[in-house]
């Protein structure tokens, strides 16, 4: 099985750097109708990214994963044709109406917005013609393996980045509260705001905490488990993250994955190897802690109640705080310009900038007072960011060159790590023997080992000629450039492509009735489900708003996280239900608990 490291790109430049830092594939937003409205990209920019990625046999997937209105279908079809024409490898979609358009033969991936968390759902999508299915983040390793064992479709799963508290595609909080639909790419991220938790009598159980905010995902220590469960595409979240996040996080996972693949039965999904000017470290990029979520079952420590902001890496604890100086028991060196932070006694995150650092004594840019023993974190490493702001990686494809006699000239062959080969027979008669054979052969080896700014790295030059000839260095340099240009062109000629038309199918869907949570927003999506045996179809929440329905369905459960779970019985306190979340602007949501499914819902 080929294992793919899939990186995010908010724009083409981020995507190019993701490839340079080791991504096997990149996902990027379409010009319109992407689930991240703020990360749209032009066709020409995406084309530039595709050309760069394809040099390394890496792929580009374009996210077109909002639900669409009837008025948007024609424009969507035009965009898809343009994306096909520039060589897009696959489209990531949520709306089944897209499958009913007049599509070119382009692969379709089922977005995690489709809520792909059961064997039956993934089996249905495979039979429908999807090449790859993006699984729900909430699945355990055992559940993923169960799905993989009963399907053949390629499975994609998140391994790093921000976690949505609701099942993806099942969140209507933003739409219901402020008219901004997450399924239309315009989520207001209300889950990151502070809320108070009250009981049925209005008693405040928790005040002003980020009760729906989760830590970030980090499976860097569990990639092998994910692969063994049957996942072939390991996905990093972050289409709204900056370029340095993409560079660092991609490189970090690339190094871990390469070690796993060494001696494994699995293969890397693209060509080339990377070298870096920095030491990748995921803690140095935006993160809210790091958890394995539900991959190993329900457990404590997945929440970020105190802050939704990045806390960064732990630096040490405060020894003394006097005047404008802090003495810290530092675990790591602190630099001028670093950004540090700490939690004050009320658990509020406070940040400050380092004006000057002298060993374990730092001088903040403004006067602050911190209690001794307080933990300090670094959420901005000035020197690290400076390294990443420059060229920070090279990606090269290993290549060997073989040179032998052919009649009265030479036959020069270049073969890359994928076994792709080209030959060059120069129009240059070998008439003059070299005066110093050893020196001439060394010079030929040296000339053909150079690869300059090409995508190749020549690791071996094998010379098997009867004699050593006098050949000017400038002539050999021309041959080398011609040879590598031919090899790059031949790689493109032989690049594997998957161009299959999406089939028309009629196998039964997993249910004959669909409510608003199926997100059916146009007549073509409705037709698709009718073709697959669905007899009762409700329109989307965006099309027909509803009251007294679930605005979120979450695997995260506040009763469990706060010790109120009736199954766990950790707390002697039994709050009088129903429980409510109260926002700072008076928003009120009732919490409904489904202990059978171990889920929590928010009801407005």
C-alpha positions as CSV (number, residue, x, y, z in Angstrom):
1,X,0.0,0.0,0.0
2,X,1.3,3.5,-0.8
3,X,1.1,5.8,2.2
4,X,0.3,9.4,1.4
5,X,1.2,12.4,3.6
6,X,-1.5,15.0,2.7
7,X,-0.8,18.7,3.6
8,X,-3.0,21.8,3.6
9,X,-2.5,24.9,1.5
10,X,-4.4,28.1,1.9
11,X,-2.8,29.3,-1.4
12,X,-0.5,28.0,-4.1
13,X,2.7,29.3,-2.4
14,X,1.8,27.3,0.7
15,X,1.1,24.3,-1.5
16,X,4.5,24.5,-3.2
17,X,6.3,24.7,0.1
18,X,4.3,21.7,1.4
19,X,5.6,19.8,-1.6
20,X,9.1,21.1,-1.1
21,X,8.9,20.0,2.6
22,X,7.8,16.4,1.8
23,X,4.1,16.3,1.2
24,X,2.9,13.4,-1.1
25,X,-0.3,15.4,-1.8
26,X,-1.8,18.8,-1.1
27,X,-5.4,19.9,-0.7
28,X,-6.3,23.4,-1.7
29,X,-9.5,25.4,-2.0
30,X,-11.3,25.9,-5.4
31,X,-12.0,29.5,-6.6
32,X,-15.5,29.1,-5.0
33,X,-17.6,26.6,-3.0
34,X,-14.8,25.4,-0.7
35,X,-15.5,24.7,3.0
36,X,-13.1,27.4,3.8
37,X,-14.4,30.5,2.1
38,X,-11.4,32.5,3.2
39,X,-9.0,30.1,1.4
40,X,-10.2,30.4,-2.2
41,X,-7.7,30.2,-5.1
42,X,-7.6,31.1,-8.8
43,X,-7.4,28.5,-11.5
44,X,-4.1,29.9,-12.7
45,X,-2.6,29.7,-9.2
46,X,-3.8,26.1,-8.7
47,X,-2.3,25.2,-12.1
48,X,1.1,26.5,-11.0
49,X,0.9,24.3,-7.9
50,X,-0.1,21.3,-9.9
51,X,2.8,21.6,-12.3
52,X,5.2,21.8,-9.4
53,X,3.7,18.9,-7.5
54,X,3.6,16.6,-10.6
55,X,7.3,16.9,-11.0
56,X,7.6,14.7,-7.9
57,X,4.6,12.6,-8.7
58,X,2.8,14.3,-5.9
59,X,-0.9,15.1,-6.2
60,X,-3.2,18.1,-5.8
61,X,-6.7,17.7,-4.5
62,X,-9.1,20.6,-4.8
63,X,-11.7,21.1,-2.1
64,X,-15.1,21.9,-3.6
65,X,-16.9,20.7,-0.5
66,X,-19.7,23.1,0.3
67,X,-23.4,22.3,-0.3
68,X,-24.7,24.1,-3.4
69,X,-27.8,25.9,-4.3
70,X,-29.6,25.2,-7.6
71,X,-28.3,28.5,-8.9
72,X,-24.7,27.5,-8.3
73,X,-24.7,24.2,-10.1
74,X,-23.9,25.5,-13.6
75,X,-20.9,27.6,-12.3
76,X,-19.7,24.6,-10.3
77,X,-19.7,22.5,-13.5
78,X,-17.6,25.1,-15.3
79,X,-15.1,25.3,-12.4
80,X,-14.8,21.5,-12.4
81,X,-14.1,21.4,-16.1
82,X,-11.4,24.1,-15.7
83,X,-9.8,22.1,-12.8
84,X,-9.8,19.0,-14.9
85,X,-8.2,20.8,-17.8
86,X,-5.2,22.0,-15.6
87,X,-4.6,18.5,-14.3
88,X,-6.2,18.4,-10.9
89,X,-5.9,14.9,-9.5
90,X,-9.1,14.8,-7.5
91,X,-12.0,16.9,-6.2
92,X,-13.1,16.7,-2.5
93,X,-16.8,17.1,-2.4
94,X,-19.7,17.0,0.1
95,X,-22.7,17.7,-2.2
96,X,-24.0,14.6,-4.0
97,X,-25.5,16.9,-6.6
98,X,-22.1,17.3,-8.1
99,X,-22.1,13.6,-9.1
100,X,-25.1,14.3,-11.3
101,X,-23.4,17.0,-13.3
102,X,-21.8,16.4,-16.7
103,X,-18.4,15.6,-15.2
104,X,-15.1,15.1,-17.0
105,X,-13.3,11.9,-15.9
106,X,-11.9,13.2,-12.7
107,X,-11.6,11.3,-9.3
108,X,-13.9,12.3,-6.5
109,X,-13.1,12.1,-2.8
110,X,-15.9,12.0,-0.2
111,X,-15.3,14.9,2.2
112,X,-15.4,14.4,5.9
113,X,-18.3,16.8,5.8
114,X,-20.3,13.8,4.6
115,X,-20.1,12.4,8.1
116,X,-18.3,9.1,7.2
117,X,-18.2,7.1,10.4
118,X,-19.9,3.7,9.7
119,X,-19.0,0.7,7.6
120,X,-22.3,1.0,5.8
121,X,-21.7,4.6,4.8
122,X,-18.2,4.0,3.5
123,X,-19.4,0.9,1.6
124,X,-22.1,2.9,-0.1
125,X,-19.6,5.6,-1.1
126,X,-17.2,3.0,-2.5
127,X,-20.0,1.5,-4.6
128,X,-21.1,4.9,-5.8
129,X,-17.6,5.5,-7.3
130,X,-15.6,7.5,-4.9
131,X,-11.9,6.9,-5.1
132,X,-11.1,8.0,-1.5
133,X,-13.2,8.6,1.6
134,X,-12.2,11.0,4.3
135,X,-13.2,9.5,7.7
136,X,-14.7,11.3,10.6
137,X,-12.2,12.4,13.2
138,X,-14.0,10.8,16.1
139,X,-13.3,7.2,15.0
140,X,-11.1,4.8,17.1
141,X,-8.3,2.8,15.5
142,X,-10.5,-0.4,15.9
143,X,-13.4,1.3,14.2
144,X,-11.2,2.4,11.3
145,X,-9.8,-1.1,11.0
146,X,-13.4,-2.5,10.9
147,X,-14.2,-0.1,8.0
148,X,-10.9,-1.0,6.2
149,X,-11.5,-4.7,6.6
150,X,-14.9,-4.5,4.9
151,X,-14.1,-2.0,2.1
152,X,-11.4,-1.6,-0.7
153,X,-11.7,2.2,-1.2
154,X,-8.7,4.3,-0.1
155,X,-9.2,5.7,3.4
156,X,-8.0,9.2,4.4
157,X,-7.9,10.3,8.0
158,X,-6.7,13.4,9.9
159,X,-3.6,13.0,12.1
160,X,-2.9,16.6,13.1
161,X,-4.5,20.0,13.6
162,X,-7.6,21.6,14.9
163,X,-10.6,19.5,16.0
164,X,-14.2,20.5,15.3
165,X,-16.2,19.7,18.4
166,X,-19.2,18.6,16.3
167,X,-19.2,15.7,13.8
168,X,-18.2,17.4,10.5
169,X,-21.1,18.3,8.4
170,X,-23.4,18.0,11.4
171,X,-22.9,21.6,12.9
172,X,-25.6,24.2,12.4
173,X,-24.7,26.4,15.3
174,X,-23.1,29.2,13.2
175,X,-26.1,29.2,10.7
176,X,-28.7,29.2,13.4
177,X,-27.0,31.9,15.5
178,X,-25.6,34.4,13.0
179,X,-26.6,33.1,9.5
180,X,-23.2,31.9,8.6
181,X,-23.2,28.3,7.4
182,X,-20.4,25.9,8.1
183,X,-21.6,23.7,5.3
184,X,-21.4,26.7,3.0
185,X,-17.8,27.5,4.0
186,X,-18.5,30.4,6.4
187,X,-18.3,29.0,9.9
188,X,-18.2,31.7,12.6
189,X,-16.3,29.3,15.0
190,X,-18.7,29.9,17.9
191,X,-17.4,26.7,19.5
192,X,-14.2,28.6,20.4
193,X,-16.1,31.3,22.5
194,X,-16.6,31.2,26.3
195,X,-19.8,29.8,27.8
196,X,-21.2,29.3,31.3
197,X,-22.8,26.0,32.2
198,X,-26.0,26.2,34.3
199,X,-28.4,23.6,35.6
200,X,-32.2,23.5,35.3
201,X,-32.5,26.0,38.2
202,X,-30.1,28.5,36.7
203,X,-27.3,27.5,39.1
204,X,-23.9,28.3,37.5
205,X,-21.8,25.1,37.4
206,X,-18.9,26.5,35.3
207,X,-18.4,30.2,34.5
208,X,-16.9,31.7,31.4
209,X,-14.9,28.7,30.1
210,X,-14.4,27.6,26.5
211,X,-16.5,24.5,27.1
212,X,-16.8,23.5,23.4
213,X,-13.1,24.1,22.6
214,X,-11.0,21.0,22.1
215,X,-7.2,20.6,22.1
216,X,-5.6,20.0,18.7
217,X,-5.1,16.6,17.2
218,X,-1.6,15.1,17.3
219,X,-1.1,11.5,16.2
220,X,2.6,11.9,15.6
221,X,3.3,9.0,18.0
222,X,0.6,6.8,16.6
223,X,1.0,7.0,12.8
224,X,1.9,3.3,12.6
225,X,-1.3,2.4,14.3
226,X,-3.2,4.5,11.8
227,X,-1.5,2.8,8.9
228,X,-2.0,-0.7,10.4
229,X,-5.7,0.2,10.8
230,X,-5.9,0.6,7.0
231,X,-5.5,4.3,6.4
232,X,-3.5,5.2,3.3
233,X,-3.7,9.0,3.4
234,X,-2.6,10.8,6.5
235,X,-4.0,14.3,6.6
236,X,-2.8,17.4,8.3
237,X,-5.5,20.0,9.0
238,X,-4.9,23.7,8.3
239,X,-6.1,25.4,5.1
240,X,-6.3,28.7,7.1
241,X,-2.8,28.3,8.6
242,X,0.2,30.3,7.6
243,X,3.1,29.1,5.4
244,X,5.5,28.5,8.4
245,X,2.9,26.1,10.0
246,X,2.7,24.2,6.7
247,X,6.5,24.0,6.3
248,X,7.2,22.9,9.8
249,X,4.3,20.5,10.3
250,X,4.8,18.8,6.9
251,X,8.5,18.3,7.5
252,X,7.8,17.0,11.1
253,X,5.4,14.3,9.9
254,X,7.6,13.5,6.8
255,X,10.5,12.6,9.0
256,X,8.4,10.4,11.3
257,X,6.7,8.7,8.3
258,X,10.0,8.0,6.5
259,X,11.3,6.1,9.5
260,X,8.1,4.1,9.7
261,X,8.3,3.2,5.9
262,X,12.0,2.1,6.1
263,X,11.9,-1.7,5.8
264,X,8.1,-1.6,5.7
265,X,5.8,-3.4,3.2
266,X,4.3,0.0,2.5
267,X,5.7,2.6,0.1
268,X,6.0,6.3,-0.1
269,X,3.3,7.8,-2.4
270,X,5.6,10.3,-4.3
271,X,9.2,10.8,-5.4
272,X,12.2,12.5,-3.9
273,X,13.7,13.1,-0.5
274,X,14.0,16.3,1.5
275,X,16.7,18.1,3.4
276,X,15.9,20.9,5.8
277,X,17.7,23.9,7.2
278,X,15.8,23.6,10.5
279,X,14.8,20.9,13.0
280,X,11.1,20.3,12.5
281,X,9.1,20.5,15.8
282,X,5.3,20.5,15.8
283,X,5.2,22.3,19.2
284,X,6.7,25.4,17.6
285,X,3.7,25.9,15.3
286,X,0.2,26.9,16.3
287,X,-1.4,24.3,18.6
288,X,-3.7,24.0,21.6
289,X,-1.9,21.2,23.3
290,X,-2.1,17.8,21.6
291,X,-4.4,14.9,22.1
292,X,-5.2,11.6,20.4
293,X,-8.9,12.4,20.6
294,X,-11.0,9.2,20.4
295,X,-8.6,7.0,18.5
296,X,-7.9,4.9,21.6
297,X,-11.4,5.3,23.1
298,X,-12.9,8.0,25.3
299,X,-10.5,9.5,27.7
300,X,-9.8,12.7,29.7
301,X,-7.5,15.5,28.6
302,X,-9.0,16.4,25.2
303,X,-10.4,19.8,26.0
304,X,-9.0,23.3,25.9
305,X,-11.4,25.0,28.4
306,X,-9.1,27.8,29.5
307,X,-8.2,29.2,26.0
308,X,-8.7,28.5,22.3
309,X,-5.4,30.2,21.5
310,X,-2.1,28.6,20.8
311,X,-0.1,27.9,24.0
312,X,3.1,26.6,22.3
313,X,5.9,24.7,23.9
314,X,6.6,24.5,27.7
315,X,9.7,26.6,28.6
316,X,9.9,26.2,32.3
317,X,8.7,27.7,35.6
318,X,9.2,31.2,37.1
319,X,11.7,31.4,39.9
320,X,11.5,35.1,40.7
321,X,9.7,38.1,39.3
322,X,11.4,41.4,40.4
323,X,11.1,44.8,38.7
324,X,11.2,44.3,35.0
325,X,13.1,41.0,35.1
326,X,12.0,37.4,35.3
327,X,14.1,34.5,36.4
328,X,13.0,31.2,34.8
329,X,14.1,27.6,35.3
330,X,14.5,27.3,31.5
331,X,14.3,23.9,29.8
332,X,15.1,25.6,26.4
333,X,17.0,28.7,25.4
334,X,15.0,31.9,25.1
335,X,15.8,34.5,22.4
336,X,15.2,38.2,22.0
337,X,11.9,38.7,20.3
338,X,10.3,35.5,21.5
339,X,6.6,35.5,22.5
340,X,5.9,33.9,25.8
341,X,2.7,33.2,27.7
342,X,1.3,31.9,31.0
343,X,-1.9,31.3,32.8
344,X,-2.7,33.8,35.6
345,X,-4.4,32.7,38.9
346,X,-7.8,33.0,37.2
347,X,-6.6,30.7,34.4
348,X,-6.6,33.5,31.8
349,X,-3.9,33.2,29.2
350,X,-1.5,36.2,29.3
351,X,1.1,36.8,26.6
352,X,4.1,39.0,26.5
353,X,7.2,39.7,24.2
354,X,10.8,39.2,25.3
355,X,12.7,42.4,24.8
356,X,16.0,40.9,26.0
357,X,17.1,37.5,27.2
358,X,20.3,36.8,29.2
359,X,20.5,33.1,29.9
360,X,17.7,32.3,32.3
361,X,16.9,35.9,33.0
362,X,14.5,37.7,30.6
363,X,13.3,41.2,30.4
364,X,9.8,41.6,29.0
365,X,8.9,44.4,26.7
366,X,6.4,45.6,29.4
367,X,6.4,45.4,33.1
368,X,4.6,42.2,34.4
369,X,4.4,40.4,37.6
370,X,4.2,36.6,37.7
371,X,3.9,34.4,40.7
372,X,6.9,32.0,41.4
373,X,6.2,28.5,40.2
374,X,4.0,29.6,37.3
375,X,4.6,27.6,34.1
376,X,5.7,29.6,31.1
377,X,5.2,28.6,27.5
378,X,6.7,29.9,24.2
379,X,4.1,30.4,21.4
380,X,6.4,32.4,19.1
381,X,10.0,31.3,18.6
382,X,11.7,34.3,16.9
383,X,14.8,32.4,15.7
384,X,12.8,29.4,14.5
385,X,10.3,31.7,12.5
386,X,13.3,33.5,11.0
387,X,14.7,30.2,9.7
388,X,11.3,29.3,8.2
389,X,10.9,32.7,6.5
390,X,13.8,31.8,4.2
391,X,14.3,28.9,1.9
392,X,14.1,26.0,4.4
393,X,14.0,22.8,2.3
394,X,15.2,21.1,-0.8
395,X,13.5,18.1,-2.4
396,X,15.5,16.0,-4.8
397,X,14.9,12.8,-6.9
398,X,17.7,10.3,-6.7
399,X,19.3,9.6,-10.1
400,X,22.1,7.6,-11.5
401,X,24.1,8.2,-14.7
402,X,25.7,5.5,-16.8
403,X,28.2,6.3,-19.6
404,X,29.6,3.9,-22.1
405,X,30.9,3.7,-25.7
406,X,28.6,3.6,-28.7
407,X,30.5,3.3,-31.9
408,X,32.5,6.5,-32.2
409,X,30.7,8.5,-29.5
410,X,29.1,8.0,-26.1
411,X,25.8,6.6,-24.9
412,X,24.7,8.4,-21.7
413,X,21.8,7.1,-19.7
414,X,20.1,8.7,-16.7
415,X,17.8,6.6,-14.5
416,X,15.8,8.1,-11.6
417,X,14.5,6.4,-8.4
418,X,11.3,5.5,-10.1
419,X,13.1,3.5,-12.8
420,X,12.4,6.1,-15.5
421,X,15.2,6.3,-17.9
422,X,16.4,8.5,-20.9
423,X,19.4,8.3,-23.2
424,X,21.6,10.8,-25.0
425,X,23.9,10.0,-27.8
426,X,25.9,13.2,-28.4
427,X,27.1,14.3,-31.8
428,X,30.6,14.5,-30.7
429,X,33.3,12.2,-32.2
430,X,35.7,10.7,-29.7
431,X,39.0,11.4,-31.5
432,X,41.4,12.8,-28.9
433,X,42.5,10.6,-25.9
434,X,43.0,12.3,-22.6
435,X,46.6,12.8,-21.5
436,X,45.7,11.9,-17.9
437,X,43.1,9.1,-17.9
438,X,42.4,9.2,-14.2
439,X,42.0,13.0,-14.2
440,X,39.7,12.9,-17.2
441,X,37.4,10.2,-15.6
442,X,37.3,12.2,-12.4
443,X,36.3,15.3,-14.3
444,X,33.6,13.4,-16.2
445,X,32.2,12.0,-12.9
446,X,32.3,15.5,-11.3
447,X,30.5,17.1,-14.2
448,X,27.7,14.5,-14.3
449,X,27.2,14.6,-10.5
450,X,26.2,18.2,-10.7
451,X,22.5,18.8,-10.8
452,X,22.2,22.5,-10.0
453,X,18.6,23.8,-9.5
454,X,17.0,20.8,-11.1
455,X,14.7,18.4,-9.2
456,X,17.4,15.7,-9.5
457,X,20.3,14.6,-7.3
458,X,22.8,12.5,-9.1
459,X,24.0,9.9,-6.6
460,X,26.0,7.7,-8.9
461,X,28.0,8.1,-12.1
462,X,29.2,4.8,-13.6
463,X,31.7,5.1,-16.5
464,X,32.4,2.1,-18.7
465,X,34.4,3.3,-21.6
466,X,37.4,1.6,-23.3
467,X,39.4,4.8,-23.0
468,X,39.4,8.2,-21.5
469,X,38.8,11.0,-23.9
470,X,39.5,14.7,-23.9
471,X,36.0,16.4,-23.7
472,X,35.8,20.1,-22.7
473,X,34.0,20.7,-19.4
474,X,31.6,23.1,-21.2
475,X,30.5,20.4,-23.6
476,X,29.8,17.9,-20.8
477,X,27.8,20.5,-18.9
478,X,25.6,20.9,-22.0
479,X,25.1,17.2,-22.2
480,X,24.2,17.0,-18.5
481,X,21.6,19.8,-18.8
482,X,20.1,18.2,-21.9
483,X,20.0,14.8,-20.2
484,X,18.2,16.0,-17.1
485,X,15.8,18.1,-19.1
486,X,14.9,15.0,-21.1
487,X,14.5,13.0,-17.9
488,X,12.1,15.6,-16.4
489,X,10.1,15.6,-19.6
490,X,10.0,11.8,-19.6
491,X,8.8,11.7,-16.0
492,X,5.8,13.8,-17.1
493,X,5.1,11.5,-20.0
494,X,5.1,8.5,-17.8
495,X,3.4,10.1,-14.8
496,X,0.5,7.8,-13.5
497,X,-2.9,9.4,-14.0
498,X,-6.3,8.3,-12.8
499,X,-8.9,9.5,-15.3
500,X,-12.1,7.5,-14.8
501,X,-15.6,8.7,-15.4
502,X,-17.8,8.7,-12.3
503,X,-20.4,5.9,-12.7
504,X,-24.2,6.0,-12.6
505,X,-25.3,3.7,-9.8
506,X,-28.5,2.8,-8.1
507,X,-27.6,0.6,-5.1
508,X,-29.6,1.4,-2.0
509,X,-28.5,4.1,0.5
510,X,-28.1,3.1,4.1
511,X,-31.5,4.6,4.9
512,X,-34.8,5.3,3.1
513,X,-35.4,8.5,5.0
514,X,-33.2,11.6,5.3
515,X,-33.7,14.6,7.5
516,X,-32.0,18.0,7.4
517,X,-28.7,16.5,8.6
518,X,-28.2,15.0,5.1
519,X,-27.5,18.6,3.9
520,X,-29.5,18.2,0.7
521,X,-29.5,21.8,-0.7
522,X,-30.4,21.3,-4.5
523,X,-32.6,19.3,-6.7
524,X,-29.7,17.2,-8.2
525,X,-28.6,16.0,-4.7
526,X,-32.3,15.1,-4.1
527,X,-32.3,13.1,-7.4
528,X,-29.2,11.3,-6.4
529,X,-30.7,9.9,-3.2
530,X,-34.0,9.1,-4.9
531,X,-32.0,7.0,-7.4
532,X,-30.5,5.2,-4.5
533,X,-33.8,4.2,-2.8
534,X,-34.5,7.2,-0.5
535,X,-38.2,7.9,-0.3
536,X,-38.4,10.7,2.3
537,X,-36.1,13.7,1.9
538,X,-36.0,16.8,4.0
539,X,-34.2,20.0,2.7
540,X,-31.1,21.3,4.3
541,X,-31.1,23.4,7.5
542,X,-29.8,26.3,5.4
543,X,-32.8,26.0,3.1
544,X,-35.4,25.6,5.8
545,X,-34.2,26.7,9.4
546,X,-35.7,24.7,12.2
547,X,-36.2,25.1,15.9
548,X,-35.8,22.5,18.7
549,X,-33.4,20.4,16.6
550,X,-29.8,19.4,17.2
551,X,-27.5,22.2,16.1
552,X,-24.5,20.1,17.0
553,X,-23.9,16.4,17.6
554,X,-20.7,15.8,19.5
555,X,-18.7,12.9,20.7
556,X,-17.2,15.3,23.2
557,X,-19.4,15.2,26.3
558,X,-19.4,17.8,29.0
559,X,-20.8,15.5,31.6
560,X,-17.9,13.2,31.1
561,X,-15.3,16.0,30.9
562,X,-16.6,17.6,34.1
563,X,-17.0,14.4,36.1
564,X,-20.8,14.3,35.9
565,X,-21.1,11.2,33.7
566,X,-23.6,8.8,35.3
567,X,-21.6,5.8,34.0
568,X,-18.3,7.1,35.5
569,X,-19.8,8.4,38.8
570,X,-16.7,10.4,39.5
571,X,-18.5,13.3,41.2
572,X,-20.8,13.3,44.2
573,X,-22.5,16.3,42.5
574,X,-25.5,15.4,40.3
575,X,-26.6,18.6,38.5
576,X,-30.3,19.0,38.0
577,X,-31.0,18.6,34.3
578,X,-31.5,19.9,31.7
579,X,-28.2,21.6,31.5
580,X,-27.6,24.8,29.5
581,X,-24.8,26.6,27.8
582,X,-25.1,30.4,28.2
583,X,-23.0,32.7,25.8
584,X,-21.6,36.1,26.8
585,X,-24.3,37.7,24.6
586,X,-27.1,35.8,26.1
587,X,-27.2,32.9,23.6
588,X,-28.8,29.8,25.3
589,X,-28.4,26.2,24.2
590,X,-29.8,23.2,25.9
591,X,-27.6,20.1,26.2
592,X,-29.1,16.7,25.4
593,X,-27.2,13.6,26.3
594,X,-27.5,10.3,24.5
595,X,-25.8,7.8,26.7
596,X,-26.5,4.9,24.4
597,X,-24.5,6.4,21.6
598,X,-22.3,8.3,24.1
599,X,-23.0,11.6,22.4
600,X,-24.0,15.2,23.3
601,X,-26.3,17.5,21.3
602,X,-26.8,21.3,21.5
603,X,-30.4,22.5,21.1
604,X,-31.2,26.1,20.6
